[in-house]
Amino acid sequence: MSGTFVGMPAFPKAAHEAVHDTTLRGNLRHATHTIRGKRAKAVAEMSDWAELREAGKRIKDHTLRHLDRYLLQLEESVTAAGGTVHWAADADEANEIVAHLVKMTGESEVVKVKSMATQEIGLNEALEAEGIRAYETDLAELIVQLGKDRPSHILVPAIHRNRGEIRDIFSKEMSEWGRPAPEGLTDTPAELAEAARLHLREKFLRAKVGISGANFMVAETGTLVVVESEGNGRMCLTLPETLISVVGIEKIVPTWQDLEVFLQTLPRSSTAERMNPYTSTWTGTTDEDGPRSFHLVLLDNGRTDTLADEVGRQALRCIRCSACLNVCPVYERAGGHAYGSVYPGPIGAILSPQLRGVSSEIDASLPYASSLCGACYEVCPVAIDIPEVLVHLRERVVEGGQVTTNGNKVVLKPAKGHAAERAAMRAARWAFSHPGALRTGQRLASRTRRLHPRTLPGPGKAWSGTRDLPPVPAEPFRDWWQRTQGGKGGAK
């Protein structure tokens, strides 16, 4: 999917190191608790939130079932409005298309709107290899870029940084990328924002090429939509002469009426606002207004393979609100970098292994990066049952089986390191299928309970190292039920 995170260790190792970073944990705890508290208040204002959530789910599911038809309708609409549509099967093809389009303009610099899709494909690195420099203009993305860092959150990519760290990054690195930070810069939010504003203003006024993603694409009109809080996106979308938008094929909605649902649920779930400060829409090109040339790159990159999975396809409903990250106890303690993907948190734990497959050690570990508490499902504005998909992907990792890769059905081998787990689950399945053997095992466990160890030996040691083994009762439930007639027989 992207070379950005190659070399990252599997989640357990990365998370083990992250939880010992007290500064990181403090930054994450403060930010996530603040965001989720505000979100809860914003959602509580909506008496029909449950109905909006269900409507969003149904719109997304309907669109995914008829994705082929709506994508062709979108292409016709964009083309009729003066735009050009390109189809990219994977990251390499998308990067090649964008690099070619930029070179055709004769420019060597581009300004970018915050975009998960371009991060997913490693576009900045691909453009740099072609001699083209990409400037991030979102404040958090700017912090990440100047700090030679990686995003750690979908909505707030620099959530792992505090104000002092941001001041140091601006003071040290801004001069290498353009206008330097003001002398004597402090860590007050107003001064940091002003430093970024002055630094970016010259980029906006000079740039001839803008690159964006999109939150939504409307099939009936060919309109693209970007929602944001800072206004940098609108500058990138309107000032350059050429606009190139790289968008995942799942971001499509059939009609403007469908869009109305998401413009209510997305801002409340992401920034806890009733509506986004800036909602920019554009349809092709218009004489003497906005870019003269518009190109839409429709990105697959594993999405049709994910669509073929009846359980996992619900991950494609995601509208990138990041609400699931802010309530996840695992993300709060481990941070986004531990996931080794552009998509961190609960949604990343189910989306990345489907887009990239589970053949690598890190992708095989992501479905286990969860306590299965269900908080992510409760806050998801399109009702993605993330715990269900996590369990489904764990089965894929342990058992292997048939999956779709590049449009072809292939048989996946079980991942290494799960032999004991497979044996235990098969033994449990056999026992639960044979009531007599289960009853005998339960009685034997009860009669020998004083001899049971407090921790498991061998492969189970890692599991019981952080958990208490539940005590075995003095008698099995079935025996108690028969002896007391379900509690009516005078049990004491």
Disulfide bonds with the S-S distance in Angstrom:
none
